[in-house]
Every structure is written in structure tokens, then in C-alpha cells.
Amino acid sequence: MKNAAAMINDAAGALVGLIKGLIVASVFAGILFTLPGGWGNPIGGIVSLVNAFMGGGLAGLLALLVFASFIK
């Protein structure tokens, strides 16, 4: 029973890691490239990212915590 639970836990951890990686890759792609849907201005993306942290208040703090969680 412990082996099955460990296998399910490992599979769920791998799936969450994959989803995190895809989110990070799409954010960086949106900053660096022009993507369909009109998002992806390189300078504007970086400026808006910095402004979100500097002037966002609680939302800026939460965004910073989300980005910091990807560093592991």
C-alpha cells in the first residue's frame, strides 16, 4: 500500500513540475517574443513585470512569491 501511495505521489509531483515548467516557459516567451493574441512585447513585458512588483501592493508581493517559488 505504501508503494502505491509513493508511486502516485511521485507521478503527481512530476505532473506539477511539468505544469510549472510550462507556465514559466510561456511567461518568458511572452516577455521575449510576440505571441498570438497580441501579448509579448519584450521591453513592455519587462517594464510591466517590474512595475507589477514595485507598484502592485499585495498583488505585487503575491506575484513575487509565485516567481520565487519557481527558483527551487
Residue frames relative to the residue before (quaternion, step in Angstrom):
aa qw qx qy qz dx dy dz
M 1.0000 0.0000 0.0000 0.0000 0.00 0.00 0.00
K 0.6501 0.5073 -0.3226 0.4647 3.58 1.01 -0.81
N 0.6276 0.5449 -0.3386 0.4411 3.56 1.05 -0.73
A 0.6542 0.5019 -0.3144 0.4703 3.60 0.96 -0.80
A 0.6563 0.5005 -0.3158 0.4681 3.58 0.96 -0.82
A 0.6447 0.5096 -0.3216 0.4703 3.59 1.01 -0.76
M 0.6495 0.5126 -0.3194 0.4619 3.58 1.01 -0.76
I 0.6468 0.4987 -0.3143 0.4840 3.59 1.00 -0.80
N 0.6425 0.5201 -0.3190 0.4636 3.59 1.00 -0.82
D 0.6536 0.5071 -0.3109 0.4680 3.60 0.96 -0.82
A 0.6603 0.5015 -0.3079 0.4665 3.59 0.95 -0.85
A 0.6584 0.4947 -0.3132 0.4729 3.60 0.97 -0.82
G 0.6410 0.5232 -0.3218 0.4602 3.59 1.01 -0.76
A 0.6470 0.5074 -0.3129 0.4754 3.57 1.03 -0.78
L 0.6515 0.5129 -0.3150 0.4618 3.59 0.99 -0.80
V 0.6532 0.4956 -0.3102 0.4812 3.59 0.96 -0.83
G 0.6385 0.5232 -0.3226 0.4632 3.59 1.01 -0.76
L 0.6441 0.5149 -0.3140 0.4705 3.56 1.01 -0.78
I 0.6581 0.5009 -0.3084 0.4700 3.59 0.93 -0.88
K 0.6334 0.5217 -0.3309 0.4660 3.61 0.97 -0.79
G 0.6613 0.5147 -0.3019 0.4545 3.56 0.94 -0.88
L 0.6573 0.5028 -0.3084 0.4691 3.57 1.00 -0.79
I 0.6342 0.5198 -0.3315 0.4666 3.59 1.03 -0.74
V 0.6610 0.4999 -0.3071 0.4679 3.58 0.91 -0.90
A 0.6606 0.5064 -0.3108 0.4588 3.59 0.92 -0.87
S 0.6736 0.4839 -0.3107 0.4644 3.60 0.94 -0.77
V 0.6196 0.5254 -0.3529 0.4642 3.61 1.05 -0.64
F 0.6842 0.4666 -0.2964 0.4757 3.59 0.87 -0.90
A 0.6272 0.5174 -0.3428 0.4705 3.59 1.03 -0.68
G 0.6510 0.5126 -0.3144 0.4632 3.59 1.03 -0.73
I 0.6425 0.4999 -0.3238 0.4822 3.58 1.11 -0.61
L 0.7749 0.4099 -0.1964 0.4392 3.58 0.82 -0.98
F 0.8093 0.2300 -0.0925 0.5325 3.59 0.99 -0.74
T 0.4691 -0.6174 0.5383 0.3302 3.54 -1.30 0.33
L 0.1042 -0.8192 0.5639 0.0067 3.53 -0.49 1.22
P 0.6502 -0.4988 0.3742 0.4340 3.60 -1.20 0.32
G 0.7055 0.4138 -0.3338 0.4685 3.53 -1.03 0.77
G 0.5480 -0.6706 0.3697 0.3367 3.59 1.27 0.08
W 0.6179 0.5128 -0.3879 0.4526 3.62 1.12 0.27
G 0.5884 0.5958 -0.4150 0.3558 3.55 -1.03 0.75
N 0.3098 0.7231 -0.5504 0.2796 3.60 0.93 0.80
P 0.4398 -0.7421 0.4206 0.2808 3.64 -0.48 1.11
I 0.7263 0.4037 -0.2539 0.4950 3.60 0.71 -1.01
G 0.6658 0.5040 -0.3006 0.4608 3.56 0.92 -0.86
G 0.6347 0.5344 -0.3263 0.4528 3.58 1.07 -0.70
I 0.6707 0.4782 -0.2936 0.4850 3.57 0.95 -0.86
V 0.6496 0.5121 -0.3174 0.4637 3.59 0.96 -0.85
S 0.6811 0.4727 -0.3034 0.4697 3.59 0.88 -0.83
L 0.6089 0.5426 -0.3516 0.4595 3.60 1.09 -0.61
V 0.6701 0.4778 -0.2940 0.4861 3.57 0.94 -0.88
N 0.6594 0.5055 -0.3122 0.4607 3.59 0.95 -0.80
A 0.6039 0.5549 -0.3610 0.4440 3.60 1.08 -0.62
F 0.6853 0.4613 -0.2874 0.4848 3.58 1.01 -0.76
M 0.7156 0.4772 -0.2678 0.4342 3.59 0.91 -0.89
G 0.8299 0.2169 -0.0895 0.5061 3.57 0.86 -0.86
G 0.5009 0.7134 -0.3869 0.3007 3.56 1.25 0.15
G 0.3705 -0.7299 0.5015 0.2801 3.59 1.17 -0.24
L 0.8330 -0.0893 0.0977 0.5372 3.56 -0.85 -0.97
A 0.6354 0.5250 -0.3379 0.4543 3.60 0.99 -0.73
G 0.6359 0.5208 -0.3217 0.4700 3.58 1.05 -0.71
L 0.6426 0.5115 -0.3151 0.4756 3.55 1.03 -0.79
L 0.6640 0.4925 -0.3073 0.4713 3.59 0.94 -0.82
A 0.6367 0.5134 -0.3296 0.4716 3.59 1.00 -0.75
L 0.6372 0.5196 -0.3248 0.4674 3.57 0.99 -0.78
L 0.6519 0.5080 -0.3165 0.4656 3.60 0.98 -0.78
V 0.6318 0.5185 -0.3353 0.4686 3.59 1.03 -0.73
F 0.6798 0.4696 -0.2978 0.4782 3.58 0.88 -0.88
A 0.6384 0.5198 -0.3327 0.4600 3.60 1.02 -0.70
S 0.6249 0.5444 -0.3499 0.4367 3.61 1.07 -0.59
F 0.6289 0.5393 -0.3368 0.4474 3.61 1.19 -0.41
I 0.5504 0.6605 -0.3828 0.3381 3.60 1.20 -0.34
K 0.4787 0.7105 -0.4285 0.2870 3.62 1.04 -0.65
